[in-house]
């Protein structure tokens, strides 16, 4: 599951791009400003950053400059301006590719695959994350509780990986639908509740209040731990 940090200020385009990427198996964190994307970069640890050039405030070119100081994660700039000078300016800023809008979902996906191929595998996988009694190895796609390896369904694992990427952030059921496996079949938000029940059965203490996957009534779910 390649992890993509998407930074796009147009709500409709951001939602459409997010959904398209998730349907193709990516784990996606989407933000509407360069400041928010930069703040989430270290926490989310993406494999690739897809960023709009014309962001308000911290623009895409400056964001690309700052990301380059943080490491060598591939960056694709997206812009409605396709003049030669614009493309050259974006690539000179450190971008690995420059994509001109509008672009089909297939073209975006092909560019992402090409950039990731050129980037090659990461030198070192991320260290396992410790969340209370849970230890999550994103590289190996394993979860342990108090040292015991848990057996999670693919949908429950996807859901846990997404929630733990943003501890404390509340996600609605509709937002979580895209992280539950076969996106062509998962269309009912009640499936999220069923998946959360399975996840809690695996990670929570029997008979106790939910410590890790918490319900925020009227809004959705978030990851603790308390």
Buried (B, 14 or more C-beta within 10 A) or exposed (E): BBBBBBBBBBEEBBEEBBBBBBBBEBBBBBBBBBBBBBEBBEEBBBBBBBBBBBBEEBBBBBBBBBBBEEEEBBBBBBBEBEEEEBBEBBBEBBBBBBBBBEBEBEEBBEBBEBBBEEBEEEEEEEEBBEBEBBBBBBEEEBBBBEEEEBEBBEBBBBBBBBBBBBBEBBBBBEBBBBBBBEBEEBEEBEBBEEBBEBBBEBBBEEEEEBBBBBBEEEEBBBBBBE
